[in-house]
């Protein structure tokens, strides 16, 4: 191989190494951004949940059982509708699927004992749609 061929080969190899390094750095950066986004979403939801729990507890401490029940019922609705996405979640393991199914069945049994109509008709429809998928 002549010196010109060696130089071209070296350039090609160097270019490939730079491209691979760029992909690795970009992939890492993208993964970090995704992880940060998901962490923020999760903690934001948890913070709202704590606020609702405190409100329900304050209502119970003040003797306003109906207001506390409404908060808890509303939270149940909000959690249930997450279990029925338009496209099925990908990558769920069997334990997670079983946990979701059990939670839905328990909620359906509970709502059978204590029926509820909220002021959010669309949410009620989505919860009923989910319940209709389970025996």
C-alpha positions in Angstrom: 0.0 0.0 0.0 1.4 3.4 -0.9 1.6 6.3 1.4 -1.4 8.0 -0.2 -3.5 4.9 0.5 -2.3 4.7 4.1 -3.3 8.3 4.6 -6.8 7.8 3.2 -7.2 4.7 5.3 -6.1 6.6 8.4 -8.5 9.4 7.6 -11.4 7.0 7.2 -10.5 5.2 10.4 -10.2 8.5 12.3 -13.5 9.7 10.9 -15.2 6.5 11.9 -13.8 6.8 15.4 -15.0 10.4 15.7 -18.5 9.3 14.4 -18.7 6.5 17.0 -17.5 8.8 19.8 -20.1 11.4 18.7 -22.9 8.7 18.8 -21.8 7.6 22.2 -21.7 11.1 23.6 -25.0 12.0 22.0 -26.7 8.8 23.2 -25.5 9.5 26.8 -26.7 13.1 26.6 -30.1 12.0 25.3 -30.4 9.3 28.0 -29.5 11.9 30.7 -32.2 14.3 29.3 -34.8 11.6 29.3 -33.9 10.4 32.8 -34.1 14.0 34.1 -37.5 14.6 32.3 -38.9 11.4 33.8 -37.6 12.1 37.2 -39.2 15.6 37.1 -42.5 14.2 35.9 -42.5 11.5 38.6 -41.6 13.9 41.5 -44.1 16.5 40.3 -46.9 13.9 40.4 -45.7 12.7 43.8 -45.8 16.3 45.1 -49.3 16.8 43.9 -50.3 13.5 45.5 -48.9 14.6 48.8 -50.8 17.9 48.6 -54.0 16.0 48.0 -53.3 13.6 50.8 -52.7 16.5 53.2 -56.0 18.1 52.1 -57.9 14.8 52.6 -56.3 14.4 56.1 -57.2 18.0 57.0 -60.7 17.3 56.0 -60.8 14.2 58.1 -59.3 16.0 61.1 -61.9 18.7 60.7 -64.7 16.1 60.6 -65.6 16.7 56.9 -65.6 13.1 55.9 -67.4 13.7 52.6 -64.8 16.2 51.3 -62.0 13.7 52.2 -63.8 10.9 50.5 -64.3 13.0 47.3 -60.5 13.8 47.2 -59.7 10.1 47.6 -62.3 9.1 45.0 -61.0 11.7 42.5 -57.4 10.4 43.1 -58.6 6.9 42.4 -60.1 8.0 39.1 -57.0 9.8 38.1 -54.8 6.8 38.8 -57.1 4.3 37.1 -57.3 6.2 33.8 -53.5 5.9 33.5 -54.0 2.1 33.3 -55.9 2.4 30.0 -53.7 4.2 27.5 -54.7 4.5 23.9 -51.7 2.4 22.9 -50.7 -0.4 25.2 -47.6 0.2 27.3 -44.5 -1.6 25.9 -42.0 -3.5 28.0 -44.2 -4.2 31.1 -43.1 -7.4 32.9 -45.6 -10.0 34.1 -45.5 -8.7 37.7 -46.4 -5.2 36.7 -49.2 -6.4 34.4 -50.6 -8.6 37.3 -50.3 -5.7 39.7 -52.2 -3.4 37.4 -54.9 -6.1 36.8 -55.3 -6.7 40.5 -55.6 -2.9 41.2 -58.2 -2.5 38.5 -60.3 -5.5 39.8 -60.1 -4.2 43.4 -61.2 -0.7 42.3 -64.0 -2.2 40.2 -65.2 -4.3 43.2 -65.0 -1.2 45.5 -67.0 1.0 43.0 -69.5 -1.8 42.8 -70.1 -1.4 46.5 -69.8 2.3 46.5 -71.0 3.7 43.1 -69.9 7.2 42.3 -70.8 9.8 39.7 -68.3 12.7 39.6 -68.5 16.1 38.1 -66.0 15.0 35.5 -68.1 13.0 33.0 -65.2 12.3 30.6 -63.2 10.8 33.5 -66.2 8.7 34.6 -66.5 7.4 31.0 -62.9 6.5 30.9 -63.0 4.6 34.2 -66.1 2.7 33.1 -64.5 1.9 29.8 -61.5 0.4 31.8 -63.8 -1.5 34.2 -65.7 -3.0 31.2 -62.4 -4.7 30.1 -62.3 -6.7 33.3 -64.7 -9.4 34.4 
